[in-house]
Amino acid sequence: MHYRAKESWTGYLSLLPAYLALSAVIFYPMGNTFYHSFTKWNGASSSWIGLTNYKFIFTNGELWTLLRNNLIFLLSIPGILLLSLIVSVLLFEEVRGKRFFRSVYYLPTILSSVVVGMLMKLMFARNGVVNEWLHALGISDGNTEWLMRVPTAFAVLIFCFYWQTLGQGVLIFLSGLSSVSHEIFESASIDGANWWQRLFRITMPSLVPTIVYFTVTNAIYCFIGLFSLIYAVTKGGPGLETTPIDYMIYAKAFESADQLGYASALSMVLFAIVMIVSWVQIKLSNRYQE
């Protein structure tokens, strides 16, 4: 017993530095944010106001606009999922020049969201390349304000999201496909299954865990990873029409006076939403796998 107790304490002490690091960079900031969500805080001083921040969040109407914007990105995930799957399967089937195409598809992934956003902002500006091309083709007059209209602004943002995510998705699905036996695809081809039948009846069922991982990580990204892209492309405009929750947290915390308490409360609401969305996705995925 003495030896086991000593072994246990040795294990706990060896993990102590990691726990201290987690406490410093994760647990303490979370606890501090939770406490200040019940206060009116300007960064230097705070006063306790109870649930006032939370009441205001759920009654001022902004939250539902923010959630709608996040939901639009969330609903775009099936599109990039299917696109990544198709490209992965094409590359997996030994197409000519596959190594070159792998590099081409993955290249945007190594760029930061700010770089991608600034690039797309220049391309879709009023005097940008896209308008010049459309004008040269006779499709438009070349004066389209892509980022000043809600439908087109969202289209540009989702295009940025797809362009940057495709390489990551292809890499993930190629890793998953490497565990699927080639004999299964060969047998299906001999039995007369066409390419689409192999995709939906063999590839996708075999990649359920990979699809779950890709979906969950991108769903979380759609709630907590859009800030840099939104900041670089639209800054949440026009109005709040392309403002997700994480960008609003930044705006309330650093662009408004005495709004850090409100931003903290909004952060806790976002944390709860992400946890619920992740839990629901994992539960549904587990049921599908059964």
C-alpha positions, 0 to 999 in steps of 0.5 A, a space after each residue: 500500500 505504501 508503495 502504491 501511495 508513493 507511486 500515486 503521489 509521484 504521478 500527481 506531482 509529475 502532472 502538477 506543472 501541466 495543471 499549473 500551466 492550464 490553470 494559468 492560461 485556461 482555468 483562471 481566465 475562464 473563472 475571471 470571465 465568468 465572475 466579470 460577466 456579473 459586473 459592470 467592468 471597464 478593465 480597471 474597476 468593476 461593480 456587481 450588477 448580478 444578471 443584468 448583462 445576461 438579461 440585456 443579452 436575451 432582450 435587446 434583440 442583438 443575440 438573435 441576429 448574431 446567432 443567425 449569422 453564425 447559423 448561416 456559416 454552420 449550414 455551409 458546412 455540408 457543402 465543404 464536407 461534400 466538396 472535400 470528400 469528392 476531391 479526396 476520393 479523386 486524389 485517392 484514386 491515383 489521378 495523374 499529378 495527384 502530388 501537385 494537386 495535393 499541394 495546390 489544395 493545401 496551400 490556402 490552409 497555411 495562410 492566415 485568415 487575415 491574409 485570406 480575408 485581405 486578398 478576397 477584400 481586394 479581389 471583390 472590391 468595387 475596382 477589384 479583379 472580380 468586377 473587371 472580369 465580370 465587366 470584360 465578360 459582359 455579365 455586369 457593369 463592373 460596379 457591384 458592391 460585393 461587400 456592401 450588400 448582405 447576400 453577396 457579402 455572405 457569399 464572399 465570406 463563405 467562399 473564403 471559408 471554403 477556400 481556406 478549409 478545403 485543403 484541411 478537409 482533403 488532408 483529413 479525408 485522405 488520412 481516413 481513406 488510407 485505412 480503407 482497403 483498396 479491395 473493397 473499391 475494386 470489388 464494387 467496381 467489378 460488381 458494376 458500382 459507379 463512382 457516385 455509388 462508391 462514394 455514398 455507399 462505401 466511402 462515406 460509411 467507412 469515413 463516419 468517424 472522420 466525417 464526425 471529426 471534420 464536422 465537429 471541428 468546423 462547427 466549433 470554428 463557425 462559432 469561435 474562429 470567424 473573428 479574423 476573417 470577419 475583421 479583415 473582410 467586412 468588419 461585421 457590416 453592413 450594420 450587424 448583418 455579417 457580425 458573428 458572436 465572437 466578433 461582437 465580443 471583440 467589439 463590445 470589449 475593445 470598441 465600446 466604453 465600460 462594456 467588458 462585463 457585457 462582453 464577458 457575459 456574451 463570452 459565457 453564452 458563446 461557451 454554452 452554445 459551443 458546448 451544446 452544439 458539440 454535444 448534440 453533434 457527437 450524440 447524433 453521430 454516435 447514434 448513426 454509427 450504431 
